[in-house]
Amino acid sequence: MAGVTVRNPRLTFWHIAMAATMAALGFVIIAQTRAGRELSSQVPVPTRNVYALATLLREEREARVSLETQVTDLRRKLESYERTASEGRSMQEAMGRELETLRIALGLKGMRGPGIVVRLADPKTQLKGSNPVTVSYQDIVAVVNELWAAGAEAIAVNGQRLTAMTGLSQVGGTVVVNLQRLSGPFDIVAIGDPGTLEGALNIRGGLIEGLRALGLTITIARREGIIVPAYKGTMTFDFAKPTE
């Protein structure tokens, strides 16, 4: 038939396939182009800078480890110093307490506490034709020894503290204590349990009863607030030396 064109179906399918392939290729090209633009828009990081940053990070980590080690060492030293200081304070406190105890034992510290006051006085009247009866230093020593034996912790005679080095003597009518001349009446003050001290002196047939029989006037009084002063003299050792 004239004027009628017959198309080959194979050619038509090839054209469709080719068009589809071109469209897909164009899509891929467009996608790659856009991806390339996005990548090109990012700030490039040179490889040299990356290495520098890595080196800096490593150095920072090493410095941190070094500082942590120093902090640990300083904490240990601080703990050691604090422990040493604490031990030093404990030792100093112990030595202070021991020194205070020695000062008390030597009579170098004034003391206060309960106790008794023993007054020794000459007779109010003397018998005519007989030797006068007076308080001697032996009488004072005897009373003092009784008080020490009864547990007295501190003793003084007319304000003179008695220590391990105190010697009593007599010159004429005066008693010498710590190289000081004392006149009667003699007040012997002793700190300790008042009942025990008084009971030791008032034993039947004891020292006080015998002194009273001689004619001496003796009174014993309990006190709650006795003060025994500190030893005022000096202690020197010319011959005695401490042993090793």
CYANA upper distance limits for C-alpha pairs under 8 A (distance plus 0.5 A):
  7 ARG  CA     11 LEU  CA      8.30
  7 ARG  CA     12 THR  CA      8.20
  8 ASN  CA     12 THR  CA      7.14
  9 PRO  CA     13 PHE  CA      6.89
 10 ARG  CA     14 TRP  CA      6.78
 11 LEU  CA     15 HIS  CA      6.77
 12 THR  CA     16 ILE  CA      6.91
 13 PHE  CA     17 ALA  CA      6.67
 14 TRP  CA     18 MET  CA      6.51
 15 HIS  CA     19 ALA  CA      6.59
 16 ILE  CA     20 ALA  CA      6.68
 17 ALA  CA     21 THR  CA      6.61
 18 MET  CA     22 MET  CA      6.64
 19 ALA  CA     23 ALA  CA      6.66
 20 ALA  CA     24 ALA  CA      6.71
 21 THR  CA     25 LEU  CA      6.60
 22 MET  CA     26 GLY  CA      6.52
 23 ALA  CA     27 PHE  CA      6.77
 24 ALA  CA     28 VAL  CA      6.77
 25 LEU  CA     29 ILE  CA      6.66
 26 GLY  CA     30 ILE  CA      6.63
 27 PHE  CA     31 ALA  CA      6.63
 28 VAL  CA     32 GLN  CA      6.64
 29 ILE  CA     33 THR  CA      6.57
 30 ILE  CA     34 ARG  CA      6.74
 31 ALA  CA     35 ALA  CA      6.66
 32 GLN  CA     36 GLY  CA      6.51
 33 THR  CA     37 ARG  CA      6.75
 34 ARG  CA     38 GLU  CA      6.81
 35 ALA  CA     39 LEU  CA      6.71
 36 GLY  CA     40 SER  CA      6.49
 37 ARG  CA     41 SER  CA      6.61
 38 GLU  CA     42 GLN  CA      7.34
 45 VAL  CA     49 ASN  CA      7.39
 45 VAL  CA     50 VAL  CA      7.72
 46 PRO  CA     50 VAL  CA      7.24
 47 THR  CA     51 TYR  CA      6.99
 48 ARG  CA     52 ALA  CA      6.84
 49 ASN  CA     53 LEU  CA      6.63
 50 VAL  CA     54 ALA  CA      6.69
 51 TYR  CA     55 THR  CA      6.67
 52 ALA  CA     56 LEU  CA      6.64
 53 LEU  CA     57 LEU  CA      6.57
 54 ALA  CA     58 ARG  CA      6.70
 55 THR  CA     59 GLU  CA      6.72
 56 LEU  CA     60 GLU  CA      6.61
 57 LEU  CA     61 ARG  CA      6.71
 58 ARG  CA     62 GLU  CA      6.74
 59 GLU  CA     63 ALA  CA      6.57
 60 GLU  CA     64 ARG  CA      6.61
 61 ARG  CA     65 VAL  CA      6.75
 62 GLU  CA     66 SER  CA      6.70
 63 ALA  CA     67 LEU  CA      6.64
 64 ARG  CA     68 GLU  CA      6.61
 65 VAL  CA     69 THR  CA      6.71
 66 SER  CA     70 GLN  CA      6.77
 67 LEU  CA     71 VAL  CA      6.61
 68 GLU  CA     72 THR  CA      6.68
 69 THR  CA     73 ASP  CA      6.75
 70 GLN  CA     74 LEU  CA      6.59
 71 VAL  CA     75 ARG  CA      6.62
 72 THR  CA     76 ARG  CA      6.80
 73 ASP  CA     77 LYS  CA      6.72
 74 LEU  CA     78 LEU  CA      6.50
 75 ARG  CA     79 GLU  CA      6.61
 76 ARG  CA     80 SER  CA      6.62
 77 LYS  CA     81 TYR  CA      6.56
 78 LEU  CA     82 GLU  CA      6.54
 79 GLU  CA     83 ARG  CA      6.51
 80 SER  CA     84 THR  CA      6.55
 81 TYR  CA     85 ALA  CA      6.46
 82 GLU  CA     86 SER  CA      6.50
 83 ARG  CA     87 GLU  CA      6.61
 84 THR  CA     88 GLY  CA      6.47
 85 ALA  CA     89 ARG  CA      6.55
 86 SER  CA     90 SER  CA      6.60
 87 GLU  CA     91 MET  CA      6.53
 88 GLY  CA     92 GLN  CA      6.45
 89 ARG  CA     93 GLU  CA      6.45
 90 SER  CA     94 ALA  CA      6.58
 91 MET  CA     95 MET  CA      6.55
 92 GLN  CA     96 GLY  CA      6.47
 93 GLU  CA     97 ARG  CA      6.66
 94 ALA  CA     98 GLU  CA      6.66
 95 MET  CA     99 LEU  CA      6.45
 96 GLY  CA    100 GLU  CA      6.59
 97 ARG  CA    101 THR  CA      6.68
 98 GLU  CA    102 LEU  CA      6.71
 99 LEU  CA    103 ARG  CA      6.62
100 GLU  CA    104 ILE  CA      6.72
101 THR  CA    105 ALA  CA      6.62
102 LEU  CA    106 LEU  CA      6.53
103 ARG  CA    107 GLY  CA      6.68
103 ARG  CA    108 LEU  CA      5.50
103 ARG  CA    109 LYS  CA      6.34
104 ILE  CA    108 LEU  CA      6.34
104 ILE  CA    109 LYS  CA      5.60
104 ILE  CA    110 GLY  CA      8.23
104 ILE  CA    111 MET  CA      8.48
106 LEU  CA    163 THR  CA      6.50
106 LEU  CA    164 ALA  CA      7.48
107 GLY  CA    154 ALA  CA      8.13
107 GLY  CA    161 ARG  CA      7.22
107 GLY  CA    162 LEU  CA      7.61
107 GLY  CA    163 THR  CA      6.15
107 GLY  CA    230 ALA  CA      6.19
107 GLY  CA    231 TYR  CA      6.02
108 LEU  CA    230 ALA  CA      5.41
108 LEU  CA    231 TYR  CA      5.64
108 LEU  CA    232 LYS  CA      8.09
109 LYS  CA    229 PRO  CA      7.75
109 LYS  CA    230 ALA  CA      5.23
109 LYS  CA    231 TYR  CA      7.79
110 GLY  CA    227 ILE  CA      7.83
110 GLY  CA    228 VAL  CA      6.25
110 GLY  CA    229 PRO  CA      4.91
110 GLY  CA    230 ALA  CA      4.69
110 GLY  CA    231 TYR  CA      8.38
111 MET  CA    154 ALA  CA      7.79
111 MET  CA    227 ILE  CA      6.32
111 MET  CA    228 VAL  CA      5.67
111 MET  CA    229 PRO  CA      6.93
111 MET  CA    230 ALA  CA      7.90
112 ARG  CA    191 ILE  CA      7.90
112 ARG  CA    225 GLY  CA      6.99
112 ARG  CA    226 ILE  CA      6.09
112 ARG  CA    227 ILE  CA      5.00
112 ARG  CA    228 VAL  CA      6.74
113 GLY  CA    191 ILE  CA      6.34
113 GLY  CA    192 GLY  CA      7.84
113 GLY  CA    224 GLU  CA      6.91
113 GLY  CA    225 GLY  CA      5.81
113 GLY  CA    226 ILE  CA      5.87
113 GLY  CA    227 ILE  CA      7.24
114 PRO  CA    191 ILE  CA      6.11
114 PRO  CA    192 GLY  CA      6.54
114 PRO  CA    193 ASP  CA      7.18
114 PRO  CA    194 PRO  CA      7.04
114 PRO  CA    222 ARG  CA      8.31
114 PRO  CA    223 ARG  CA      6.21
114 PRO  CA    224 GLU  CA      4.58
114 PRO  CA    225 GLY  CA      5.87
114 PRO  CA    226 ILE  CA      6.22
115 GLY  CA    189 VAL  CA      7.94
115 GLY  CA    190 ALA  CA      6.04
115 GLY  CA    191 ILE  CA      4.76
115 GLY  CA    192 GLY  CA      5.35
115 GLY  CA    193 ASP  CA      6.31
115 GLY  CA    194 PRO  CA      5.01
115 GLY  CA    197 LEU  CA      7.97
115 GLY  CA    222 ARG  CA      6.46
115 GLY  CA    223 ARG  CA      5.96
115 GLY  CA    224 GLU  CA      6.86
115 GLY  CA    225 GLY  CA      8.19
115 GLY  CA    226 ILE  CA      6.85
116 ILE  CA    189 VAL  CA      6.48
116 ILE  CA    190 ALA  CA      6.12
116 ILE  CA    191 ILE  CA      7.26
116 ILE  CA    192 GLY  CA      8.28
116 ILE  CA    194 PRO  CA      6.19
116 ILE  CA    197 LEU  CA      7.67
116 ILE  CA    198 GLU  CA      7.60
116 ILE  CA    220 ILE  CA      7.26
116 ILE  CA    221 ALA  CA      6.00
116 ILE  CA    222 ARG  CA      4.85
116 ILE  CA    223 ARG  CA      5.97
116 ILE  CA    226 ILE  CA      8.11
117 VAL  CA    187 ASP  CA      6.98
117 VAL  CA    188 ILE  CA      6.17
117 VAL  CA    189 VAL  CA      5.00
117 VAL  CA    190 ALA  CA      7.03
117 VAL  CA    220 ILE  CA      6.26
117 VAL  CA    221 ALA  CA      5.81
117 VAL  CA    222 ARG  CA      6.96
117 VAL  CA    223 ARG  CA      7.71
118 VAL  CA    187 ASP  CA      6.18
118 VAL  CA    188 ILE  CA      5.51
118 VAL  CA    189 VAL  CA      6.87
118 VAL  CA    218 ILE  CA      7.51
118 VAL  CA    219 THR  CA      6.28
118 VAL  CA    220 ILE  CA      5.15
118 VAL  CA    221 ALA  CA      7.18
119 ARG  CA    185 PRO  CA      7.21
119 ARG  CA    186 PHE  CA      6.06
119 ARG  CA    187 ASP  CA      4.99
119 ARG  CA    188 ILE  CA      6.72
119 ARG  CA    217 THR  CA      8.33
119 ARG  CA    218 ILE  CA      6.03
119 ARG  CA    219 THR  CA      5.81
119 ARG  CA    220 ILE  CA      7.12
120 LEU  CA    135 VAL  CA      7.34
120 LEU  CA    140 ILE  CA      8.39
120 LEU  CA    184 GLY  CA      8.07
120 LEU  CA    185 PRO  CA      6.27
120 LEU  CA    186 PHE  CA      5.66
120 LEU  CA    187 ASP  CA      7.03
120 LEU  CA    188 ILE  CA      8.48
120 LEU  CA    216 LEU  CA      7.45
120 LEU  CA    217 THR  CA      6.47
120 LEU  CA    218 ILE  CA      5.43
120 LEU  CA    219 THR  CA      7.60
121 ALA  CA    134 THR  CA      7.99
121 ALA  CA    135 VAL  CA      6.85
121 ALA  CA    184 GLY  CA      6.71
121 ALA  CA    185 PRO  CA      5.09
121 ALA  CA    186 PHE  CA      6.99
121 ALA  CA    216 LEU  CA      6.51
121 ALA  CA    217 THR  CA      5.53
121 ALA  CA    218 ILE  CA      6.94
122 ASP  CA    133 VAL  CA      7.07
122 ASP  CA    134 THR  CA      5.38
122 ASP  CA    135 VAL  CA      6.32
122 ASP  CA    184 GLY  CA      8.11
122 ASP  CA    185 PRO  CA      7.68
122 ASP  CA    215 GLY  CA      8.17
122 ASP  CA    216 LEU  CA      5.81
122 ASP  CA    217 THR  CA      6.54
123 PRO  CA    133 VAL  CA      7.33
123 PRO  CA    134 THR  CA      7.74
123 PRO  CA    215 GLY  CA      6.15
123 PRO  CA    216 LEU  CA      5.54
123 PRO  CA    217 THR  CA      6.10
124 LYS  CA    217 THR  CA      8.09
126 GLN  CA    132 PRO  CA      6.61
126 GLN  CA    133 VAL  CA      7.60
127 LEU  CA    132 PRO  CA      7.92
133 VAL  CA    214 LEU  CA      8.03
133 VAL  CA    215 GLY  CA      7.44
133 VAL  CA    216 LEU  CA      7.79
134 THR  CA    216 LEU  CA      7.70
135 VAL  CA    139 ASP  CA      6.88
135 VAL  CA    140 ILE  CA      8.18
135 VAL  CA    184 GLY  CA      8.09
135 VAL  CA    216 LEU  CA      7.60
136 SER  CA    140 ILE  CA      7.29
136 SER  CA    170 GLN  CA      7.77
136 SER  CA    175 VAL  CA      7.58
137 TYR  CA    141 VAL  CA      6.63
137 TYR  CA    168 LEU  CA      6.85
137 TYR  CA    169 SER  CA      6.38
137 TYR  CA    170 GLN  CA      6.58
137 TYR  CA    175 VAL  CA      6.30
137 TYR  CA    176 VAL  CA      8.41
138 GLN  CA    142 ALA  CA      6.56
139 ASP  CA    143 VAL  CA      6.87
139 ASP  CA    211 LEU  CA      8.33
140 ILE  CA    144 VAL  CA      6.61
141 VAL  CA    145 ASN  CA      6.57
141 VAL  CA    168 LEU  CA      7.88
142 ALA  CA    146 GLU  CA      6.86
142 ALA  CA    207 LEU  CA      8.20
143 VAL  CA    147 LEU  CA      6.84
143 VAL  CA    201 LEU  CA      8.28
143 VAL  CA    207 LEU  CA      7.97
143 VAL  CA    208 ILE  CA      8.43
144 VAL  CA    148 TRP  CA      6.74
144 VAL  CA    155 ILE  CA      8.18
144 VAL  CA    188 ILE  CA      8.23
145 ASN  CA    149 ALA  CA      6.61
146 GLU  CA    150 ALA  CA      6.71
146 GLU  CA    200 ALA  CA      7.57
146 GLU  CA    201 LEU  CA      7.37
147 LEU  CA    151 GLY  CA      7.03
147 LEU  CA    152 ALA  CA      5.99
147 LEU  CA    190 ALA  CA      7.79
147 LEU  CA    197 LEU  CA      6.66
147 LEU  CA    200 ALA  CA      8.01
147 LEU  CA    201 LEU  CA      8.13
148 TRP  CA    152 ALA  CA      5.42
148 TRP  CA    153 GLU  CA      7.88
150 ALA  CA    196 THR  CA      7.09
150 ALA  CA    197 LEU  CA      6.17
150 ALA  CA    200 ALA  CA      6.72
151 GLY  CA    192 GLY  CA      6.96
151 GLY  CA    193 ASP  CA      8.23
151 GLY  CA    196 THR  CA      8.45
151 GLY  CA    197 LEU  CA      7.80
152 ALA  CA    190 ALA  CA      6.48
152 ALA  CA    191 ILE  CA      6.11
152 ALA  CA    192 GLY  CA      5.27
152 ALA  CA    193 ASP  CA      8.09
152 ALA  CA    197 LEU  CA      7.68
153 GLU  CA    190 ALA  CA      7.71
153 GLU  CA    191 ILE  CA      6.13
153 GLU  CA    192 GLY  CA      6.34
154 ALA  CA    161 ARG  CA      8.38
154 ALA  CA    162 LEU  CA      8.14
154 ALA  CA    190 ALA  CA      6.17
154 ALA  CA    191 ILE  CA      5.85
154 ALA  CA    192 GLY  CA      8.19
154 ALA  CA    228 VAL  CA      7.17
155 ILE  CA    161 ARG  CA      6.68
155 ILE  CA    162 LEU  CA      6.32
155 ILE  CA    188 ILE  CA      7.47
155 ILE  CA    189 VAL  CA      6.10
155 ILE  CA    190 ALA  CA      4.93
155 ILE  CA    191 ILE  CA      7.12
155 ILE  CA    228 VAL  CA      7.04
156 ALA  CA    160 GLN  CA      5.58
156 ALA  CA    161 ARG  CA      4.74
156 ALA  CA    162 LEU  CA      5.98
156 ALA  CA    188 ILE  CA      6.32
156 ALA  CA    189 VAL  CA      5.96
156 ALA  CA    190 ALA  CA      7.25
156 ALA  CA    228 VAL  CA      6.54
156 ALA  CA    229 PRO  CA      7.91
157 VAL  CA    161 ARG  CA      7.13
157 VAL  CA    162 LEU  CA      7.89
157 VAL  CA    177 VAL  CA      8.38
157 VAL  CA    186 PHE  CA      7.13
157 VAL  CA    187 ASP  CA      6.24
157 VAL  CA    188 ILE  CA      5.12
157 VAL  CA    189 VAL  CA      7.06
158 ASN  CA    182 LEU  CA      7.79
158 ASN  CA    186 PHE  CA      6.47
158 ASN  CA    187 ASP  CA      5.83
158 ASN  CA    188 ILE  CA      7.09
159 GLY  CA    228 VAL  CA      7.84
159 GLY  CA    229 PRO  CA      7.13
160 GLN  CA    177 VAL  CA      7.36
160 GLN  CA    178 ASN  CA      7.56
160 GLN  CA    229 PRO  CA      7.85
160 GLN  CA    231 TYR  CA      7.42
161 ARG  CA    228 VAL  CA      7.41
161 ARG  CA    229 PRO  CA      6.69
161 ARG  CA    230 ALA  CA      6.56
161 ARG  CA    231 TYR  CA      5.58
161 ARG  CA    232 LYS  CA      8.42
162 LEU  CA    166 THR  CA      6.11
162 LEU  CA    178 ASN  CA      8.42
162 LEU  CA    231 TYR  CA      7.88
163 THR  CA    231 TYR  CA      8.05
166 THR  CA    177 VAL  CA      7.47
166 THR  CA    178 ASN  CA      6.24
167 GLY  CA    177 VAL  CA      6.80
167 GLY  CA    178 ASN  CA      6.94
168 LEU  CA    175 VAL  CA      7.63
168 LEU  CA    176 VAL  CA      6.13
168 LEU  CA    177 VAL  CA      5.50
168 LEU  CA    178 ASN  CA      7.79
169 SER  CA    175 VAL  CA      6.39
169 SER  CA    176 VAL  CA      5.58
169 SER  CA    177 VAL  CA      7.41
170 GLN  CA    174 THR  CA      6.26
170 GLN  CA    175 VAL  CA      4.88
170 GLN  CA    176 VAL  CA      5.95
171 VAL  CA    175 VAL  CA      6.80
171 VAL  CA    176 VAL  CA      7.47
173 GLY  CA    183 SER  CA      8.14
174 THR  CA    181 ARG  CA      6.45
174 THR  CA    182 LEU  CA      6.13
174 THR  CA    183 SER  CA      5.82
174 THR  CA    184 GLY  CA      8.26
175 VAL  CA    181 ARG  CA      6.13
175 VAL  CA    182 LEU  CA      5.66
175 VAL  CA    183 SER  CA      7.04
176 VAL  CA    180 GLN  CA      5.74
176 VAL  CA    181 ARG  CA      4.95
176 VAL  CA    182 LEU  CA      6.48
177 VAL  CA    181 ARG  CA      7.00
177 VAL  CA    182 LEU  CA      7.63
178 ASN  CA    233 GLY  CA      7.79
182 LEU  CA    186 PHE  CA      8.49
189 VAL  CA    226 ILE  CA      7.81
189 VAL  CA    228 VAL  CA      7.61
190 ALA  CA    226 ILE  CA      8.18
190 ALA  CA    228 VAL  CA      8.03
191 ILE  CA    226 ILE  CA      7.22
191 ILE  CA    228 VAL  CA      8.12
192 GLY  CA    196 THR  CA      8.41
192 GLY  CA    197 LEU  CA      7.43
193 ASP  CA    197 LEU  CA      6.65
194 PRO  CA    198 GLU  CA      6.49
194 PRO  CA    222 ARG  CA      6.43
194 PRO  CA    223 ARG  CA      7.98
195 GLY  CA    199 GLY  CA      6.36
196 THR  CA    200 ALA  CA      6.61
197 LEU  CA    201 LEU  CA      7.08
198 GLU  CA    202 ASN  CA      6.69
198 GLU  CA    220 ILE  CA      7.72
198 GLU  CA    222 ARG  CA      8.36
199 GLY  CA    203 ILE  CA      6.81
201 LEU  CA    206 GLY  CA      7.44
201 LEU  CA    207 LEU  CA      7.14
201 LEU  CA    208 ILE  CA      6.50
202 ASN  CA    206 GLY  CA      7.19
202 ASN  CA    207 LEU  CA      8.30
202 ASN  CA    208 ILE  CA      6.83
202 ASN  CA    209 GLU  CA      7.69
203 ILE  CA    207 LEU  CA      8.27
203 ILE  CA    208 ILE  CA      8.49
203 ILE  CA    209 GLU  CA      8.44
204 ARG  CA    209 GLU  CA      7.52
205 GLY  CA    209 GLU  CA      6.36
205 GLY  CA    210 GLY  CA      7.37
206 GLY  CA    210 GLY  CA      6.86
207 LEU  CA    211 LEU  CA      6.77
208 ILE  CA    212 ARG  CA      6.62
208 ILE  CA    218 ILE  CA      8.07
209 GLU  CA    213 ALA  CA      6.72
210 GLY  CA    214 LEU  CA      7.07
211 LEU  CA    215 GLY  CA      7.31
211 LEU  CA    216 LEU  CA      6.41
212 ARG  CA    216 LEU  CA      5.50
212 ARG  CA    217 THR  CA      6.87
212 ARG  CA    218 ILE  CA      7.29
237 PHE  CA    241 LYS  CA      7.97
